[in-house]
Amino acid sequence: MRSDLTENLGNLLRRLALPVTIQSWSLTSLQQRLVKTGGRLVRHARTSGSNWPGAT
């Protein structure tokens, strides 16, 4: 019962807050793409690396 409530709440928030282009993503996809991503990959003129918070 709790998981049903959680899923319904997640679906409601997804419809209200997200752009139309990603509203069709599953909750798992949203979690993996938006929440679990701690940093983003960056590319400069001659190097590539990762821009993690706190990295030097």
N, CA and C atoms as a LAMMPS dump frame, in Angstrom:
ITEM: TIMESTEP
0
ITEM: NUMBER OF ATOMS
168
ITEM: BOX BOUNDS ff ff ff
-5.0000000000000000e+02 5.0000000000000000e+02
-5.0000000000000000e+02 5.0000000000000000e+02
-5.0000000000000000e+02 5.0000000000000000e+02
ITEM: ATOMS id mol type element x y z
1 1 1 N 0.819 -1.187 0
2 1 2 C 0 0 0
3 1 3 C 0.869 1.261 0
4 2 1 N 1.952 1.245 0.774
5 2 2 C 2.819 2.412 0.83
6 2 3 C 3.499 2.66 -0.513
7 3 1 N 3.887 1.585 -1.191
8 3 2 C 4.546 1.764 -2.483
9 3 3 C 3.584 2.34 -3.514
10 4 1 N 2.307 1.966 -3.441
11 4 2 C 1.314 2.537 -4.356
12 4 3 C 1.162 4.033 -4.128
13 5 1 N 1.115 4.43 -2.872
14 5 2 C 0.996 5.846 -2.532
15 5 3 C 2.223 6.615 -3.005
16 6 1 N 3.385 6.036 -2.801
17 6 2 C 4.629 6.675 -3.23
18 6 3 C 4.67 6.827 -4.743
19 7 1 N 4.261 5.791 -5.453
20 7 2 C 4.263 5.859 -6.91
21 7 3 C 3.269 6.9 -7.414
22 8 1 N 2.09 6.949 -6.814
23 8 2 C 1.098 7.942 -7.223
24 8 3 C 1.589 9.363 -6.961
25 9 1 N 2.226 9.577 -5.828
26 9 2 C 2.776 10.89 -5.515
27 9 3 C 3.881 11.258 -6.503
28 10 1 N 4.733 10.297 -6.826
29 10 2 C 5.793 10.542 -7.807
30 10 3 C 5.237 10.888 -9.172
31 11 1 N 4.191 10.191 -9.591
32 11 2 C 3.57 10.481 -10.883
33 11 3 C 2.926 11.862 -10.896
34 12 1 N 2.282 12.244 -9.796
35 12 2 C 1.674 13.57 -9.707
36 12 3 C 2.734 14.659 -9.793
37 13 1 N 3.803 14.509 -9.027
38 13 2 C 4.869 15.507 -9.06
39 13 3 C 5.535 15.573 -10.428
40 14 1 N 5.662 14.433 -11.068
41 14 2 C 6.262 14.405 -12.404
42 14 3 C 5.415 15.209 -13.385
43 15 1 N 4.097 15.049 -13.331
44 15 2 C 3.21 15.779 -14.239
45 15 3 C 3.198 17.274 -13.958
46 16 1 N 3.321 17.651 -12.702
47 16 2 C 3.244 19.063 -12.345
48 16 3 C 4.549 19.817 -12.558
49 17 1 N 5.679 19.158 -12.353
50 17 2 C 6.94 19.882 -12.268
51 17 3 C 7.883 19.704 -13.453
52 18 1 N 7.723 18.65 -14.231
53 18 2 C 8.716 18.366 -15.268
54 18 3 C 8.284 18.883 -16.634
55 19 1 N 9.248 19.191 -17.493
56 19 2 C 8.924 19.578 -18.864
57 19 3 C 8.236 18.43 -19.606
58 20 1 N 7.473 18.764 -20.62
59 20 2 C 6.705 17.774 -21.374
60 20 3 C 7.611 16.718 -21.996
61 21 1 N 8.815 17.101 -22.38
62 21 2 C 9.702 16.162 -23.074
63 21 3 C 10.136 14.993 -22.214
64 22 1 N 10.143 15.144 -20.895
65 22 2 C 10.574 14.035 -20.039
66 22 3 C 9.467 13.523 -19.126
67 23 1 N 8.239 13.934 -19.347
68 23 2 C 7.132 13.453 -18.528
69 23 3 C 6.845 11.983 -18.757
70 24 1 N 7.229 11.449 -19.888
71 24 2 C 6.942 10.042 -20.182
72 24 3 C 7.994 9.089 -19.607
73 25 1 N 9.073 9.604 -19.033
74 25 2 C 10.096 8.743 -18.438
75 25 3 C 9.516 8.013 -17.238
76 26 1 N 9.995 6.812 -16.998
77 26 2 C 9.571 6.079 -15.804
78 26 3 C 10.236 6.695 -14.576
79 27 1 N 9.704 6.386 -13.408
80 27 2 C 10.289 6.923 -12.177
81 27 3 C 11.719 6.43 -11.978
82 28 1 N 11.999 5.206 -12.415
83 28 2 C 13.358 4.674 -12.308
84 28 3 C 14.313 5.468 -13.195
85 29 1 N 13.886 5.777 -14.414
86 29 2 C 14.722 6.568 -15.314
87 29 3 C 14.987 7.952 -14.742
88 30 1 N 13.961 8.561 -14.176
89 30 2 C 14.147 9.877 -13.565
90 30 3 C 15.16 9.814 -12.435
91 31 1 N 15.051 8.791 -11.603
92 31 2 C 15.978 8.651 -10.48
93 31 3 C 17.402 8.481 -10.99
94 32 1 N 17.585 7.628 -11.973
95 32 2 C 18.929 7.362 -12.472
96 32 3 C 19.515 8.565 -13.189
97 33 1 N 18.713 9.28 -13.951
98 33 2 C 19.245 10.378 -14.75
99 33 3 C 19.342 11.696 -13.999
100 34 1 N 18.453 11.926 -13.048
101 34 2 C 18.433 13.22 -12.382
102 34 3 C 19.007 13.201 -10.974
103 35 1 N 18.78 12.148 -10.226
104 35 2 C 19.161 12.13 -8.819
105 35 3 C 20.529 11.509 -8.614
106 36 1 N 20.793 10.379 -9.237
107 36 2 C 22.034 9.655 -8.983
108 36 3 C 23.239 10.254 -9.691
109 37 1 N 23.048 11.231 -10.536
110 37 2 C 24.154 11.847 -11.244
111 37 3 C 24.781 12.892 -10.342
112 38 1 N 25.966 12.598 -9.838
113 38 2 C 26.616 13.504 -8.907
114 38 3 C 27.413 14.596 -9.587
115 39 1 N 27.818 14.382 -10.78
116 39 2 C 28.603 15.368 -11.504
117 39 3 C 28.309 15.253 -12.977
118 40 1 N 28.88 16.114 -13.733
119 40 2 C 28.645 16.042 -15.167
120 40 3 C 29.981 15.988 -15.898
121 41 1 N 29.973 15.356 -17.028
122 41 2 C 31.199 15.271 -17.814
123 41 3 C 31.421 16.59 -18.534
124 42 1 N 32.657 17.014 -18.543
125 42 2 C 32.995 18.26 -19.218
126 42 3 C 34.073 17.973 -20.251
127 43 1 N 34.104 18.766 -21.286
128 43 2 C 35.108 18.605 -22.324
129 43 3 C 35.666 19.983 -22.649
130 44 1 N 36.981 20.074 -22.597
131 44 2 C 37.653 21.319 -22.911
132 44 3 C 38.41 21.13 -24.221
133 45 1 N 39.19 22.104 -24.599
134 45 2 C 39.867 22.085 -25.888
135 45 3 C 40.705 20.826 -26.098
136 46 1 N 41.506 20.44 -25.132
137 46 2 C 42.374 19.279 -25.326
138 46 3 C 42.185 18.187 -24.285
139 47 1 N 41.377 18.404 -23.303
140 47 2 C 41.212 17.406 -22.248
141 47 3 C 39.742 17.128 -21.995
142 48 1 N 39.44 15.977 -21.47
143 48 2 C 38.098 15.683 -20.987
144 48 3 C 38.239 15.178 -19.571
145 49 1 N 37.215 15.352 -18.812
146 49 2 C 37.275 14.899 -17.435
147 49 3 C 35.896 14.918 -16.824
148 50 1 N 35.87 14.892 -15.531
149 50 2 C 34.611 14.88 -14.811
150 50 3 C 34.575 16.059 -13.865
151 51 1 N 33.458 16.723 -13.805
152 51 2 C 33.299 17.881 -12.947
153 51 3 C 32.515 17.479 -11.706
154 52 1 N 33.141 16.717 -10.804
155 52 2 C 32.492 16.258 -9.582
156 52 3 C 32.605 17.328 -8.521
157 53 1 N 31.585 17.487 -7.704
158 53 2 C 31.673 18.457 -6.611
159 53 3 C 32.818 18.096 -5.669
160 54 1 N 33.647 19.05 -5.349
161 54 2 C 34.761 18.827 -4.443
162 54 3 C 36.012 18.277 -5.1
163 55 1 N 35.965 17.987 -6.387
164 55 2 C 37.146 17.451 -7.076
165 55 3 C 38.116 18.584 -7.379
166 56 1 N 39.388 18.25 -7.411
167 56 2 C 40.392 19.271 -7.716
168 56 3 C 40.882 19.124 -9.126
